[in-house]
Amino acid sequence: MAESQNIEWKESWRDEYLKWICGFANAQGGKIYIGINDRGDVTGLKNAKKLMEDIPNKIQDTLGISADVNLHSKDGDDYIEIIVSPCTFPVNYNGEYHYRTGSTKQLLRGPALTNFLIAKTGIRWESAVVPELTIDDLDRESFKIFRREAVRSGRMTKSELDISDAELMDQLGLLSNGKITRAGALCFYENPERIIGGCYVKVGKFKGSDILYQDEIHGSLIVIADRVVDIIYLKYLKAAISYYKETRVETYPYAREAVREAVYNALIHCNWADNIPIQIKIEDRHMYISNSSLLPLDWTSDTLMQSHTSRPFNPDIARVFYRAGYIENWGRGIQKIVDACLELGADEPEYIVHGSDIMLKFTALESALIEENESTPQDTPQDTPQDVTQDEFNNFDEILSFCTVPRSRNEIMKFLGLNDSKNFRKKYLVPLLDMGKLRMTLPDKPNSKYQQYVAVNR
């Protein structure tokens, strides 16, 4: 017999050990042995018989629970075994809630205490109703997206979805006595910030400590889930362009499937009651996705990276996302994130837990990073015309990638799908030549029919 998560040795009895009993009762139960030292040797108790009367009474009077208290003897020395069963209700020691995790005892405070009480009582924040909302207040676009994705994923059939919005909400467990729950409002209400102010997602592009540009994605969680990943990849990331024969190959620095899974995990595990939006910070070589949440009391950041069961912070929201095909419900989300990163060739992501904040750190694939002299115009405004649109920025990059070998004007226009020669010259050719990113192969004969253009330092 050795000390473990469920076994504790004490050489003598002190009333403060009631805290350990409280911790075992609030966790998975356990045993405390009185009269055994830290090495596991029986040292004996002189007052064992009196303790056999005092300890059960103190447990009952102070904690309000019962425990089995047994007297044992080894080589003539007495010791006491206290067997504590797990309780289905919260147990407190003089108003304090203790919890046994690993081989330590924790005093629960703040969000950790709230999470514990919710788990023990079965009353969750997301299951409370929003009495002022009706089905007619909900967002038609959110239902349309949900039905589309549920059919596409095969999680629901068209016939199952051919019902009213009210019937669908009821099937998804988002109604309580005919009233819409908070989970239902967050998933299908156009403006959930009326219910909880921080229910949205912030995305920002950073250079060191400076923010270059940012977006806020508002709407129901279904709408946010449908849009946020596209925004990240269309506006905030650039792909390294290469060609395999005539096939254009785009490689982004972060695996899209990994980022998608991470964003969905953040949405369903976020402690929205904290009024803090999900934040996605994108730097040159790292991306951070953070949300307010708490791990299960017996978990650590290492547990997340190991095989584990599915234990969503918001089970009702998770059920909606599962039916839409956004997530699985086997606890494999993090493994899918890791696998996608490794398949891309990038490093495994890292989970960082700070109190009530959980952050996932992605490291970029170095070979997919654009060099500084190829950075986006947002990063180098001094070299770029100020009135260029985002689409034109993207076309600039495509032209430079295409012109790694000399190309004629007609070849470039055909590649971009453009027909207006005058507009092409004004918007693309002249600006790239002026910026020194594109050069003529016949600079002395600018109007030659044999003129071609090639990217500089590409």
Disulfide bonds with the S-S distance in Angstrom:
none
